[in-house]
Amino acid sequence: MSGIEIPDDVVEAVRRAEWITVFTGAGMSAESGIATFRDADTGLWEKFDPAQLATPEAWQTDPALVWGWYQWRARLVRDAQPNAGHQALAELARDRAVMVVTQNVDDLHERAGSDVVSHLHGSLFAPRCSHCGRPYQGTGADPQLAVHEMRVEPPTCPACLSAIRPGVVWFGEALPADAWRTAENVFAASDVVLVVGTSGIVYPAAGLPMRAIESGIPVVEVNPDESALSAVVTHRVASSAGVGLPALVTAVRAAG
């Protein structure tokens, strides 16, 4: 037993929904053991400021350093496993349409079996050419290198021979237009929105649940901590994703 009691109105809103949009942030993956940007126990990387590495300027100055850092991050994700929250969302999708819009750059939703319709901030596993934008299908550098060496030379694009860059959105860059358009569309079509593990302060992404709230769509927050959205959501479940989501799915199934 999880010990979490899901309010009846939350259960009913989800049970009746035919289309559910799930909006996830960093808290969704925390229980999978993925280190946050500022985790002190990062070996070679602890002396670097992630906010300085995740920028176009850092890439222009030292692409090998930036590529090495993202290789290290990709290795952390490969070593992690989807948690009970990821699994619960995949289970929920067996009975109804569940569309995941995530701010996370990992692939844990997909590995759990969910349909991720939009990676708003890109993906660690979708590198592309820094010049022509062509998706890169190669294996890239061995991520093990980033454990021992900070600088790892990025591979080159087979089409134009420019450096391959990480497929993430850096600070100061616009969100991918297609990902944003898709997110807007699925939010607008939702019967209910679940907001899981996000602070609600990173814009423009945080504007999506706010727009749903203003449109009268029920918005359920699952977060152990209060966020910028907590005061305005329709319902709130004060729990982590790994506990609250399985409890919610169990309650919905029990309600028929």
C-alpha positions in Angstrom: 0.0 0.0 0.0 1.3 3.5 -0.9 -0.4 5.3 2.0 -1.5 8.0 -0.4 -5.2 8.6 -0.6 -6.4 10.0 -3.9 -9.3 12.4 -3.6 -12.6 11.1 -5.1 -12.9 14.1 -7.4 -9.4 13.5 -8.8 -10.2 9.8 -9.4 -13.5 10.7 -11.1 -11.9 13.4 -13.4 -9.3 10.9 -14.6 -11.8 8.0 -14.9 -14.1 10.0 -17.1 -11.4 11.4 -19.3 -10.9 10.0 -22.8 -7.9 12.2 -23.5 -5.3 12.8 -20.8 -2.2 15.0 -21.3 0.6 14.5 -18.9 3.1 17.3 -18.4 6.3 16.2 -16.7 9.4 17.9 -15.3 12.6 16.9 -13.5 10.7 15.5 -10.5 9.3 12.8 -12.8 12.8 11.3 -13.2 14.3 12.0 -9.8 13.2 8.7 -8.4 15.1 6.9 -11.1 18.3 8.1 -9.6 19.3 10.5 -12.4 21.6 13.2 -10.9 20.4 16.8 -11.1 22.4 19.5 -12.7 23.9 20.5 -9.3 24.4 17.1 -7.8 27.7 17.4 -5.8 28.8 13.9 -6.5 29.7 14.2 -10.1 33.4 13.5 -10.1 35.1 15.4 -12.9 32.2 17.7 -13.4 31.5 19.1 -10.0 33.7 22.2 -10.5 31.7 23.2 -13.6 28.5 25.3 -13.6 25.9 23.4 -15.7 24.2 26.7 -16.5 27.4 27.7 -18.2 27.9 24.5 -20.1 24.3 24.4 -21.5 24.7 27.4 -23.7 25.4 28.1 -27.4 28.4 30.2 -26.2 29.9 27.3 -24.4 29.5 25.1 -27.5 31.2 27.8 -29.7 34.1 28.1 -27.1 34.8 24.5 -26.3 32.6 21.9 -28.2 34.6 19.0 -26.9 34.0 20.0 -23.3 30.2 20.4 -23.9 30.0 17.2 -25.9 31.8 15.3 -23.1 29.4 16.7 -20.5 26.4 15.6 -22.5 27.9 12.1 -23.1 28.3 11.8 -19.3 24.7 12.8 -18.8 23.5 10.3 -21.5 25.4 7.6 -19.7 23.6 8.4 -16.4 20.3 8.0 -18.2 21.3 4.8 -19.9 22.2 3.4 -16.5 18.9 4.5 -14.9 15.6 2.6 -15.1 12.0 4.0 -15.4 10.4 4.3 -12.0 7.0 3.3 -10.7 5.6 6.6 -11.9 6.7 6.1 -15.5 5.3 2.6 -15.4 1.9 3.8 -14.0 1.5 6.3 -16.9 2.2 3.5 -19.4 -0.4 1.4 -17.6 -3.0 4.2 -17.6 -2.5 4.4 -21.4 -3.9 0.9 -21.9 -7.4 2.2 -21.2 -7.4 5.7 -22.7 -5.4 8.1 -24.8 -2.5 9.4 -22.7 -0.2 11.9 -24.3 3.1 12.8 -22.6 4.6 16.3 -23.0 7.9 16.4 -21.2 10.5 19.0 -20.3 12.9 16.2 -19.6 15.7 15.2 -22.0 15.9 11.6 -21.0 14.1 8.6 -22.6 12.6 7.0 -19.5 9.0 7.6 -20.5 9.6 5.8 -23.8 11.4 2.9 -22.2 8.4 2.5 -19.8 6.1 2.2 -22.9 4.5 5.7 -23.0 3.9 7.7 -26.1 5.9 10.9 -25.8 4.4 13.3 -28.3 6.6 16.3 -27.4 10.1 16.7 -25.9 9.9 20.4 -25.4 13.6 20.7 -24.4 14.9 18.2 -26.8 16.5 14.8 -26.1 19.9 13.5 -25.1 19.4 10.8 -27.7 18.6 13.0 -30.7 21.9 14.6 -31.7 22.0 16.7 -34.9 24.4 18.6 -37.0 25.3 22.0 -35.6 25.3 23.5 -39.1 22.7 21.9 -41.4 20.5 20.4 -38.6 20.4 16.9 -40.1 19.6 14.3 -37.4 22.6 12.2 -36.6 22.1 8.4 -36.8 25.6 7.3 -35.8 26.7 6.0 -32.4 28.8 9.0 -31.5 31.6 8.9 -29.0 31.8 6.1 -26.4 30.0 7.5 -23.3 32.5 5.7 -21.1 35.1 8.3 -22.2 33.2 11.0 -20.4 33.8 9.2 -17.1 37.5 9.6 -17.4 38.0 12.5 -19.8 36.2 15.8 -19.7 36.8 16.6 -23.4 35.4 14.2 -25.9 35.5 15.3 -29.6 32.1 15.3 -31.2 31.5 13.3 -34.3 31.1 15.0 -37.7 28.1 15.3 -39.9 28.4 12.9 -42.9 26.6 15.5 -45.1 28.5 18.7 -44.4 31.4 17.6 -42.0 30.3 20.0 -39.3 30.3 19.0 -35.6 27.4 17.1 -34.3 25.8 18.9 -31.3 23.6 17.5 -28.5 19.9 17.5 -29.4 18.8 19.6 -26.5 17.6 23.1 -26.1 20.2 25.3 -24.6 19.6 28.4 -22.5 18.8 31.2 -24.8 17.5 29.0 -27.6 13.9 28.8 -28.8 11.9 25.7 -28.2 11.6 23.4 -31.3 8.6 24.8 -33.3 7.1 21.4 -34.0 7.4 20.2 -30.4 5.7 23.4 -29.2 2.9 23.2 -31.7 2.2 19.6 -30.9 2.2 20.4 -27.2 -0.3 23.3 -27.7 -2.6 21.0 -29.7 -2.7 18.1 -27.2 -3.2 20.5 -24.3 -6.1 22.1 -26.1 -7.7 18.7 -26.8 -7.4 17.4 -23.2 -10.2 16.3 -21.0 -7.8 16.5 -18.0 -4.1 17.4 -17.5 -1.7 15.8 -15.1 1.2 18.1 -14.1 3.9 15.9 -12.6 7.2 17.0 -10.9 7.6 20.4 -12.4 8.3 23.7 -10.7 6.1 25.6 -13.0 8.7 28.4 -13.4 10.4 27.6 -16.7 8.7 29.5 -19.5 7.3 29.2 -22.1 6.7 25.6 -21.1 5.0 26.5 -17.8 2.5 28.5 -19.8 0.9 25.3 -21.1 -0.8 24.2 -17.9 -1.7 27.8 -17.1 -3.5 28.1 -20.5 -5.4 24.8 -19.7 -6.4 26.2 -16.3 -7.7 29.4 -17.9 -9.7 27.3 -20.5 -11.5 25.4 -17.7 -9.7 22.1 -18.3 -9.2 20.2 -15.0 -5.5 20.2 -14.0 -4.2 17.8 -11.4 -0.8 18.5 -9.9 1.3 15.6 -8.5 4.3 17.0 -6.6 5.6 16.5 -3.1 6.5 20.2 -3.0 4.4 23.2 -3.7 5.2 24.8 -7.1 4.3 28.0 -8.9 1.2 26.2 -10.1 -0.1 24.8 -6.8 -2.3 27.7 -5.9 -4.2 27.7 -9.2 -4.5 24.0 -10.2 -7.9 22.3 -9.9 -6.6 19.4 -7.7 -3.3 18.7 -6.0 -1.8 15.4 -4.9 1.1 16.1 -2.5 3.2 13.1 -3.5 6.2 12.1 -5.6 5.6 10.7 -9.0 6.7 7.2 -8.0 4.1 7.0 -5.2 1.3 9.3 -6.4 0.9 8.1 -9.9 0.6 4.4 -9.1 -1.9 5.2 -6.4 -3.9 7.3 -8.8 -4.0 4.6 -11.5 -4.9 2.0 -8.9 -7.8 4.2 -7.7 -9.0 4.8 -11.2 -9.0 1.1 -12.0 -10.9 0.3 -8.8 -13.5 2.9 -9.7 -14.2 1.1 -12.9 
